[in-house]
């Protein structure tokens, strides 16, 4: 398990993304611990965004590598121009009916600001290929987690799920 500097102490609730508590979209725990030993692509998603069609590519990526120890994990977020206004039921219905999404989705969460979910507190210090760290810039920013719980890559919102760069990173991270 990865450890981090704990000088902030009580502000930190987990050492690894697998230790973070977050609810599933339909209630109950999303149980991130079940992904230990697997590669996970965490994506803040939204139903009413210009990038929403990325759901289709995320689902294909999930299906392509699921048997090899990979999953996509969608985290609905309404912080970017109110582009995820729906209830949990509406989000689930939209994702299933419109894009055939079978990958897991968590509860709606804040990814920036004072209300930033602990999951994103662990993610935002990772740099993407352009060196960006810190706040999430928009819907569909992607973080690839290795089987050991370390963040191994960050991708901008515009990076397509099936881009050569992202697929290569997923293949390298597979257990």
C-alpha positions as CSV (number, residue, x, y, z in Angstrom):
1,X,0.0,0.0,0.0
2,X,1.2,3.5,-0.8
3,X,1.8,5.9,2.0
4,X,1.7,9.7,1.7
5,X,3.1,12.5,3.8
6,X,0.6,12.8,6.6
7,X,1.6,16.3,7.9
8,X,-1.9,17.4,7.2
9,X,-3.0,14.5,9.4
10,X,-6.7,14.6,10.0
11,X,-7.4,16.0,6.5
12,X,-6.4,12.7,5.0
13,X,-8.9,9.8,5.2
14,X,-7.0,7.2,3.1
15,X,-3.6,6.1,1.9
16,X,-4.8,4.6,-1.4
17,X,-7.8,5.1,-3.6
18,X,-8.7,1.6,-2.7
19,X,-9.2,2.7,1.0
20,X,-11.5,5.7,0.1
21,X,-15.1,5.4,1.1
22,X,-17.5,6.5,-1.6
23,X,-21.1,5.5,-2.2
24,X,-22.3,3.8,-5.3
25,X,-24.7,5.6,-7.6
26,X,-27.7,3.5,-6.4
27,X,-26.7,3.6,-2.8
28,X,-24.5,1.4,-0.6
29,X,-20.7,1.4,-0.8
30,X,-18.9,1.5,-4.1
31,X,-16.3,-0.7,-2.3
32,X,-13.2,0.6,-4.0
33,X,-11.2,-2.1,-2.1
34,X,-12.7,-4.7,-4.6
35,X,-10.4,-3.2,-7.2
36,X,-7.1,-4.0,-5.4
37,X,-4.9,-5.9,-7.9
38,X,-6.7,-4.4,-10.9
39,X,-6.2,-1.3,-13.1
40,X,-8.9,1.3,-12.8
41,X,-9.6,4.4,-14.9
42,X,-11.4,7.0,-12.7
43,X,-13.3,9.6,-14.7
44,X,-15.5,12.5,-13.6
45,X,-18.5,12.2,-15.9
46,X,-21.5,14.3,-16.8
47,X,-24.6,13.7,-18.9
48,X,-25.1,17.1,-20.5
49,X,-21.5,18.0,-21.7
50,X,-20.0,18.3,-25.1
51,X,-17.7,15.4,-24.1
52,X,-20.6,13.1,-22.9
53,X,-20.2,11.0,-26.1
54,X,-16.9,9.7,-24.4
55,X,-19.2,7.4,-22.4
56,X,-19.3,5.2,-25.5
57,X,-15.5,4.9,-25.7
58,X,-15.2,4.4,-22.0
59,X,-17.7,1.5,-22.2
60,X,-15.8,-0.1,-25.1
61,X,-12.5,0.3,-23.2
62,X,-14.1,-1.3,-20.1
63,X,-15.5,-4.2,-22.2
64,X,-12.2,-4.7,-24.0
65,X,-10.1,-5.1,-20.9
66,X,-12.5,-6.2,-18.1
67,X,-11.4,-9.9,-18.4
68,X,-7.8,-8.8,-17.9
69,X,-8.4,-7.0,-14.6
70,X,-9.5,-3.6,-15.7
71,X,-12.5,-1.4,-15.0
72,X,-13.7,2.1,-15.7
73,X,-15.2,3.9,-12.6
74,X,-17.4,6.9,-13.4
75,X,-17.8,9.6,-10.8
76,X,-20.7,11.9,-11.7
77,X,-20.0,15.6,-11.0
78,X,-22.2,18.7,-11.4
79,X,-19.5,21.3,-10.8
80,X,-18.9,22.3,-14.4
81,X,-21.8,24.5,-15.7
82,X,-24.4,22.2,-14.0
83,X,-23.9,19.5,-16.6
84,X,-24.8,16.7,-14.3
85,X,-28.1,17.9,-12.7
86,X,-29.9,14.6,-12.6
87,X,-30.8,12.4,-9.7
88,X,-29.0,9.1,-9.2
89,X,-31.9,7.3,-11.0
90,X,-31.8,9.7,-13.9
91,X,-28.0,9.4,-14.3
92,X,-28.2,5.6,-14.2
93,X,-31.1,5.5,-16.7
94,X,-29.3,8.0,-19.1
95,X,-26.0,6.1,-19.0
96,X,-27.6,2.7,-19.5
97,X,-30.2,3.7,-22.1
98,X,-28.1,6.1,-24.1
99,X,-24.6,4.5,-24.0
100,X,-25.1,1.0,-22.7
101,X,-22.9,1.7,-19.7
102,X,-22.1,-1.4,-17.7
103,X,-19.1,0.0,-15.8
104,X,-19.7,1.1,-12.2
105,X,-20.7,4.6,-11.2
106,X,-20.3,6.3,-7.8
107,X,-22.5,8.8,-6.1
108,X,-22.3,12.4,-7.5
109,X,-19.3,14.0,-6.0
110,X,-17.4,17.3,-5.9
111,X,-13.9,17.1,-7.5
112,X,-12.8,20.7,-6.8
113,X,-13.1,23.2,-4.0
114,X,-13.7,23.0,-0.3
115,X,-16.1,20.1,-0.8
116,X,-13.7,18.0,-2.9
117,X,-14.3,14.3,-2.2
118,X,-11.4,12.5,-0.5
119,X,-10.9,10.4,-3.6
120,X,-10.0,13.5,-5.6
121,X,-7.8,14.8,-2.9
122,X,-5.6,11.7,-3.6
123,X,-5.7,12.2,-7.4
124,X,-5.2,15.9,-8.1
125,X,-1.5,16.1,-7.4
126,X,-0.7,13.8,-10.3
127,X,0.5,15.6,-13.4
128,X,-0.8,14.9,-16.9
129,X,1.4,14.7,-20.0
130,X,1.4,18.6,-20.2
131,X,2.4,18.9,-16.6
132,X,-1.0,20.0,-15.3
133,X,-1.6,19.2,-11.6
134,X,-4.3,20.5,-9.2
135,X,-7.9,21.2,-9.9
136,X,-9.9,19.2,-12.4
137,X,-10.3,21.3,-15.5
138,X,-13.6,19.9,-16.9
139,X,-15.8,16.8,-17.1
140,X,-14.1,13.6,-18.3
141,X,-10.6,14.2,-16.8
142,X,-9.2,10.7,-16.4
143,X,-6.9,9.1,-13.8
144,X,-5.4,5.6,-14.3
145,X,-4.8,3.7,-11.1
146,X,-2.4,0.7,-11.1
147,X,-3.1,-2.6,-9.3
148,X,-1.1,-1.4,-6.3
149,X,-3.4,1.7,-5.9
150,X,-0.8,4.2,-7.2
151,X,-2.0,6.9,-9.8
152,X,0.1,6.0,-12.8
153,X,-1.3,8.5,-15.4
154,X,-3.6,11.5,-15.7
155,X,-5.3,12.5,-19.0
156,X,-7.0,15.7,-20.0
157,X,-10.7,15.8,-20.5
158,X,-10.2,16.0,-24.3
159,X,-8.2,12.7,-24.4
160,X,-10.5,10.2,-26.1
161,X,-10.9,6.9,-24.1
162,X,-9.7,4.9,-27.1
163,X,-6.7,7.1,-28.0
164,X,-3.4,5.3,-28.6
165,X,-1.9,7.1,-25.6
166,X,-4.6,6.1,-23.1
167,X,-4.9,2.5,-24.4
168,X,-1.1,2.0,-24.2
169,X,-1.2,3.2,-20.6
170,X,-4.1,0.9,-19.7
171,X,-2.3,-2.1,-21.3
172,X,0.9,-1.3,-19.4
173,X,-1.1,-1.0,-16.1
174,X,-2.9,-4.3,-16.4
175,X,-2.1,-6.8,-13.7
